[in-house]
Amino acid sequence: MSPMLHFDGSANDVPHVVVVDPRFEAYKPLAASARQGRLTIHFRSSGSEALVLAQRLPVDAWLVAEHLDDMSGHDFVSLLKSESAAVSRVAMVEPQRTAVRHRSLAEAAAREVGADAVLPHPISFADLERLLGMPSEMRSGMFAEGGMARPYLTLPVGVGAAVIAIAVLMIG
């Protein structure tokens, strides 16, 4: 399946990424990229919150943890894929780098539910570029000197989750 990317590489158009993981602090490198205007990132800790967001917002990439607040990451990916035929790129996120055998099992399970990749922490902007399949000429045009979009970050509604996310951004 080819990705349904809504950005066209113009200076004001950046990828929209949704992180579905209760552990927001694990995404400091991506939060730093969002502060630089390289992407718009949305954090959700539960699959149900993320599914609501999916109905309201065009998303270029989903980064989904194995364990969410209300369901498994695999169940979430299955629901996401079943609700829309034109779902953007989806990656399952491993909590840490694992042995080759475990990684192979994780990749097989991710493929089974329709995920495009398995990414280990820490996830960098380069990992996201590879997931999106962004050609280098598009990347250079998007991030040229003076062509940065304004940084934009959305946080979940839950007060506790928002406090954690703000702390992560301040530390990063």
Phi, psi and omega in degrees: 000132178276146182292145177260078184277133181263353178268151184244008178090000177289162185298332183264006185239115181236158180295141173263123183237134175247124175261120178249093186195130178289348182261075183299327184298341181284357185246032180304316180299321179288324177297323177295320177296324178293320178297332179277356179084015183277343179199163171252126185239137180238130179253133173223141181262344180235154179295322182295320176297319181292323178295323176297316179298322181299330180281339185257341193225135172287127184242135179272325182211143176245132173244114191239126178284162180290325182238120178251173181296328187237356180194175175279155177298324179296319177296320179298314181299318178300315178296316180300313180293325182285333182279339182213129178285339185254039180291140179289192183291140182231131175235134171277142184250126175277145181294333179198169177295135184236174179296156183302318181296314180296321179296319178298319177295319179296319179294320178295317179295321179294316178299322182300324180267357175105008178288151182271338184199167170237125182242132176271154174287151353281141180269126182258172176295327178296322176299318180295319177301317178295318179300317181284343182070034181285123176293151185300326180293327177291318179298316182293325178291323181290326190245023179294156179309126178081356181257019182281140173281162179289144179297144181211131184217131175248147182241156179293164184289325183304130184298314180299316179294322179295320179297317179297314182298319179295319178298319178299316181294323180290323180289317184296000000 
